[in-house]
């Protein structure tokens, strides 16, 4: 069996990041609070009479529908781009990558394996999972996938990471706790904890090569193999100023040195 095909005996347990559950519970609580106050406000307006309640309720419904349609429309555009331009990885299209992807999904006990697409995005290094109309999809940018022959484990780390979002139902959880997005920094904090969990899932399948996968995102495919990891981590500690910490509060992904340190500590 080629070295770029994952064996089931290589599968390992992973640990959910300690803050993921905590932040998700907060999201549930704040979602309940936001919905409660919204319903209470509408009831109070109704008690004032139709003349006062009607216009306000109409505005509330308008904005709720507008937000939902905006999110739906953005997903339609993304899925259209994905299916219209992407190259789907199948049993006949890049079969070895497809087999490795299938085995990762099976190892995570994902029943419905999401379709996997390659997207060309001007040399960007990225991958993502998206859910639309009750179905999950995963895309990996061609700049990453082009490394499959030379560094299959790194690409598999990326694929396992994205399948981790599906396994943990992150996309579904975010949808049903959308009202909690009104709470400053909570959504970003939850997202960062989810990324740590998915890194751990990737590492469960790909081991130490996972760190190289993160270095790839930091330095690019041409020089990532030359980066000295420990020097990179030490430099990040030196540069971890108050401004850097503050900026992190707004980010959906942890800084890459933090992601590397989390994997090293597992």
ABEGO torsion letter per residue (X at the ends): XBAABBBAAABBBBBBBAAAAAAAAAAAAAAAAAAAAAAAAAAAAAAAEAAAAAAAAAAAAAAAAAAAAAAAAAAAAAAAAAAAABBBBBAABGAAAAAAAAAAAAAAGBABBBBBBBBBAGGBBBBBBBBBGGBBBBBBBAAAAAAAAABAAAAAAAAAAAAAAAAAGAAAAAAAAAAAAABBGAAAAAAAAAAAAAAAAAAAAAEAAAAAAAAAAAAEAAAAAABBAAAAAAAAAAABBAAAAAAAAABABBBAAAAAAAAAAX
